[in-house]
């Protein structure tokens, strides 16, 4: 096989893009941090949506 057609046996973490490394590692601090704040973020966004809808109804 030529160098272009044979699969690469090495996958050094430094050669991968940061996004691919992040997707490949579920224990990454960024993902675990997001998983920790996701419920609070969802609740805050739902509350903000309710407040916005309330103000829209009042202003009509």
DRENTORKOL-3810 file (N, C-alpha, C; in nm, 4 decimals):
REM DRENTORKOL-3810
@n.u->0.0829; n.v->-0.1186; n.w->0.0000; ca.u->0.0000; ca.v->0.0000; ca.w->0.0000; c.u->0.0873; c.v->0.1250; c.w->0.0000
@n.u->0.0341; n.v->0.2262; n.w->-0.0576; ca.u->0.1094; ca.v->0.3514; ca.w->-0.0568; c.u->0.0818; c.v->0.4260; c.w->0.0735
@n.u->0.1551; n.v->0.5290; n.w->0.0953; ca.u->0.1391; ca.v->0.6075; ca.w->0.2161; c.u->0.0040; c.v->0.6786; c.w->0.2203
@n.u->-0.0505; n.v->0.7108; n.w->0.1038; ca.u->-0.1768; ca.v->0.7830; ca.w->0.0993; c.u->-0.2981; c.v->0.6937; c.w->0.1218
@n.u->-0.2873; n.v->0.5655; n.w->0.0884; ca.u->-0.4050; ca.v->0.4783; ca.w->0.0996; c.u->-0.4079; c.v->0.3952; c.w->0.2264
@n.u->-0.2961; n.v->0.3779; n.w->0.2925; ca.u->-0.2989; ca.v->0.2946; ca.w->0.4129; c.u->-0.3502; c.v->0.3764; c.w->0.5315
@n.u->-0.4267; n.v->0.3105; n.w->0.6184; ca.u->-0.4811; ca.v->0.3837; ca.w->0.7328; c.u->-0.3701; c.v->0.4230; c.w->0.8304
@n.u->-0.3879; n.v->0.5346; n.w->0.8880; ca.u->-0.2891; ca.v->0.5854; ca.w->0.9826; c.u->-0.3017; c.v->0.5110; c.w->1.1150
@n.u->-0.1941; n.v->0.4568; n.w->1.1627; ca.u->-0.1969; ca.v->0.3818; ca.w->1.2887; c.u->-0.1815; c.v->0.4748; c.w->1.4085
@n.u->-0.1331; n.v->0.5933; n.w->1.3840; ca.u->-0.1117; ca.v->0.6841; ca.w->1.4966; c.u->-0.2223; c.v->0.7883; c.w->1.5030
@n.u->-0.2651; n.v->0.8164; n.w->1.6212; ca.u->-0.3628; ca.v->0.9242; ca.w->1.6414; c.u->-0.3198; c.v->0.9995; c.w->1.7661
@n.u->-0.2143; n.v->1.0739; n.w->1.7536; ca.u->-0.1605; ca.v->1.1493; ca.w->1.8666; c.u->-0.2589; c.v->1.2590; c.w->1.9048
@n.u->-0.2813; n.v->1.2792; n.w->2.0337; ca.u->-0.3762; ca.v->1.3816; ca.w->2.0764; c.u->-0.3367; c.v->1.5220; c.w->2.0292
@n.u->-0.2083; n.v->1.5473; n.w->2.0128; ca.u->-0.1664; ca.v->1.6799; ca.w->1.9709; c.u->-0.1972; c.v->1.7058; c.w->1.8246
@n.u->-0.2132; n.v->1.6003; n.w->1.7451; ca.u->-0.2422; ca.v->1.6188; ca.w->1.6043; c.u->-0.3913; c.v->1.6325; c.w->1.5772
@n.u->-0.4736; n.v->1.5942; n.w->1.6714; ca.u->-0.6181; ca.v->1.6061; ca.w->1.6524; c.u->-0.6618; c.v->1.7488; c.w->1.6837
@n.u->-0.7723; n.v->1.7896; n.w->1.6229; ca.u->-0.8248; ca.v->1.9223; ca.w->1.6530; c.u->-0.8828; c.v->1.9206; c.w->1.7945
@n.u->-0.8908; n.v->2.0355; n.w->1.8604; ca.u->-0.9445; ca.v->2.0392; ca.w->1.9976; c.u->-1.0896; c.v->1.9912; c.w->2.0050
@n.u->-1.1685; n.v->2.0185; n.w->1.9017; ca.u->-1.3089; ca.v->1.9756; ca.w->1.9049; c.u->-1.3182; c.v->1.8244; c.w->1.8971
@n.u->-1.2367; n.v->1.7628; n.w->1.8115; ca.u->-1.2389; ca.v->1.6160; ca.w->1.8026; c.u->-1.1887; c.v->1.5534; c.w->1.9320
@n.u->-1.0876; n.v->1.6129; n.w->1.9923; ca.u->-1.0364; ca.v->1.5601; ca.w->2.1186; c.u->-1.1421; c.v->1.5733; c.w->2.2268
@n.u->-1.2181; n.v->1.6831; n.w->2.2244; ca.u->-1.3239; ca.v->1.7055; ca.w->2.3221; c.u->-1.4353; c.v->1.6035; c.w->2.3032
@n.u->-1.4724; n.v->1.5767; n.w->2.1783; ca.u->-1.5792; ca.v->1.4807; ca.w->2.1513; c.u->-1.5355; c.v->1.3385; c.w->2.1846
@n.u->-1.4067; n.v->1.3111; n.w->2.1745; ca.u->-1.3584; ca.v->1.1759; ca.w->2.1998; c.u->-1.3419; c.v->1.1484; c.w->2.3487
@n.u->-1.3359; n.v->1.2521; n.w->2.4303; ca.u->-1.3090; ca.v->1.2348; ca.w->2.5727; c.u->-1.4268; c.v->1.2851; c.w->2.6557
@n.u->-1.5190; n.v->1.1969; n.w->2.6973; ca.u->-1.6360; ca.v->1.2430; ca.w->2.7728; c.u->-1.6030; c.v->1.2919; c.w->2.9131
@n.u->-1.4831; n.v->1.2634; n.w->2.9614; ca.u->-1.4477; ca.v->1.3094; ca.w->3.0955; c.u->-1.3736; c.v->1.4429; c.w->3.0912
@n.u->-1.3795; n.v->1.5101; n.w->2.9785; ca.u->-1.3125; ca.v->1.6393; ca.w->2.9633; c.u->-1.3734; c.v->1.7399; c.w->3.0618
@n.u->-1.2922; n.v->1.8233; n.w->3.1246; ca.u->-1.3445; ca.v->1.9184; ca.w->3.2238; c.u->-1.4510; c.v->2.0127; c.w->3.1681
@n.u->-1.4384; n.v->2.0508; n.w->3.0408; ca.u->-1.5376; ca.v->2.1408; ca.w->2.9831; c.u->-1.6741; c.v->2.0719; c.w->2.9748
@n.u->-1.6760; n.v->1.9450; n.w->2.9338; ca.u->-1.8028; ca.v->1.8734; ca.w->2.9235; c.u->-1.8624; c.v->1.8455; c.w->3.0606
@n.u->-1.7792; n.v->1.8094; n.w->3.1562; ca.u->-1.8330; ca.v->1.7815; ca.w->3.2884; c.u->-1.8834; c.v->1.9100; c.w->3.3540
@n.u->-1.8175; n.v->2.0215; n.w->3.3252; ca.u->-1.8654; ca.v->2.1500; ca.w->3.3765; c.u->-1.9988; c.v->2.1882; c.w->3.3161
@n.u->-2.0127; n.v->2.1662; n.w->3.1852; ca.u->-2.1397; ca.v->2.1970; ca.w->3.1206; c.u->-2.2501; c.v->2.1062; c.w->3.1724
@n.u->-2.2188; n.v->1.9799; n.w->3.1928; ca.u->-2.3192; ca.v->1.8865; ca.w->3.2438; c.u->-2.3631; c.v->1.9265; c.w->3.3842
@n.u->-2.2727; n.v->1.9890; n.w->3.4596; ca.u->-2.3075; ca.v->2.0302; ca.w->3.5954; c.u->-2.4004; c.v->2.1515; c.w->3.5951
@n.u->-2.3838; n.v->2.2430; n.w->3.4994; ca.u->-2.4670; ca.v->2.3635; ca.w->3.5006; c.u->-2.5867; c.v->2.3548; c.w->3.4067
@n.u->-2.5959; n.v->2.2507; n.w->3.3258; ca.u->-2.7034; ca.v->2.2415; ca.w->3.2268; c.u->-2.8438; c.v->2.2478; c.w->3.2885
@n.u->-2.8733; n.v->2.1781; n.w->3.3977; ca.u->-3.0092; ca.v->2.1888; ca.w->3.4539; c.u->-3.0423; c.v->2.3297; c.w->3.5025
@n.u->-2.9455; n.v->2.3965; n.w->3.5666; ca.u->-2.9705; ca.v->2.5336; ca.w->3.6123; c.u->-2.9869; c.v->2.6288; c.w->3.4959
@n.u->-2.9074; n.v->2.6087; n.w->3.3922; ca.u->-2.9170; ca.v->2.6927; ca.w->3.2736; c.u->-3.0530; c.v->2.6741; c.w->3.2056
@n.u->-3.0980; n.v->2.5518; n.w->3.1958; ca.u->-3.2291; ca.v->2.5250; ca.w->3.1348; c.u->-3.3415; c.v->2.5874; c.w->3.2173
@n.u->-3.3321; n.v->2.5779; n.w->3.3486; ca.u->-3.4356; ca.v->2.6370; ca.w->3.4344; c.u->-3.4346; c.v->2.7888; c.w->3.4221
@n.u->-3.3171; n.v->2.8494; n.w->3.4180; ca.u->-3.3088; ca.v->2.9949; ca.w->3.4052; c.u->-3.3632; c.v->3.0414; c.w->3.2706
@n.u->-3.3360; n.v->2.9665; n.w->3.1649; ca.u->-3.3872; ca.v->3.0046; ca.w->3.0338; c.u->-3.5388; c.v->2.9877; c.w->3.0269
@n.u->-3.5922; n.v->2.8829; n.w->3.0893; ca.u->-3.7369; ca.v->2.8640; ca.w->3.0918; c.u->-3.8037; c.v->2.9771; c.w->3.1692
@n.u->-3.7453; n.v->3.0161; n.w->3.2802; ca.u->-3.8003; ca.v->3.1256; ca.w->3.3598; c.u->-3.7962; c.v->3.2568; c.w->3.2817
@n.u->-3.6843; n.v->3.2815; n.w->3.2125; ca.u->-3.6728; ca.v->3.4032; ca.w->3.1322; c.u->-3.7770; c.v->3.4039; c.w->3.0205
@n.u->-3.8034; n.v->3.2887; n.w->2.9622; ca.u->-3.9064; ca.v->3.2798; ca.w->2.8589; c.u->-4.0445; c.v->3.3093; c.w->2.9144
@n.u->-4.0736; n.v->3.2600; n.w->3.0341; ca.u->-4.2033; ca.v->3.2893; ca.w->3.0967; c.u->-4.2177; c.v->3.4378; c.w->3.1284
@n.u->-4.1118; n.v->3.4985; n.w->3.1762; ca.u->-4.1152; ca.v->3.6426; ca.w->3.2054; c.u->-4.1384; c.v->3.7210; c.w->3.0771
@n.u->-4.0698; n.v->3.6838; n.w->2.9694; ca.u->-4.0861; ca.v->3.7535; ca.w->2.8423; c.u->-4.2286; c.v->3.7382; c.w->2.7898
@n.u->-4.2847; n.v->3.6168; n.w->2.7980; ca.u->-4.4218; ca.v->3.5974; ca.w->2.7521; c.u->-4.5200; c.v->3.6783; c.w->2.8362
@n.u->-4.4951; n.v->3.6860; n.w->2.9666; ca.u->-4.5816; ca.v->3.7640; ca.w->3.0543; c.u->-4.5783; c.v->3.9112; c.w->3.0157
@n.u->-4.4598; n.v->3.9674; n.w->2.9923; ca.u->-4.4500; ca.v->4.1066; ca.w->2.9526; c.u->-4.5130; c.v->4.1304; c.w->2.8167
@n.u->-4.5024; n.v->4.0351; n.w->2.7250; ca.u->-4.5665; ca.v->4.0498; ca.w->2.5948; c.u->-4.7182; c.v->4.0517; c.w->2.6086
@n.u->-4.7722; n.v->3.9669; n.w->2.6960; ca.u->-4.9183; ca.v->3.9653; ca.w->2.7166; c.u->-4.9655; c.v->4.0936; c.w->2.7831
@n.u->-4.8880; n.v->4.1450; n.w->2.8776; ca.u->-4.9255; ca.v->4.2674; ca.w->2.9466; c.u->-4.9226; c.v->4.3876; c.w->2.8521
@n.u->-4.8239; n.v->4.3900; n.w->2.7642; ca.u->-4.8067; ca.v->4.5070; ca.w->2.6782; c.u->-4.9079; c.v->4.5133; c.w->2.5630
@n.u->-4.9840; n.v->4.4085; n.w->2.5403; ca.u->-5.0835; ca.v->4.4109; ca.w->2.4314; c.u->-5.2017; c.v->4.4978; c.w->2.4651
END
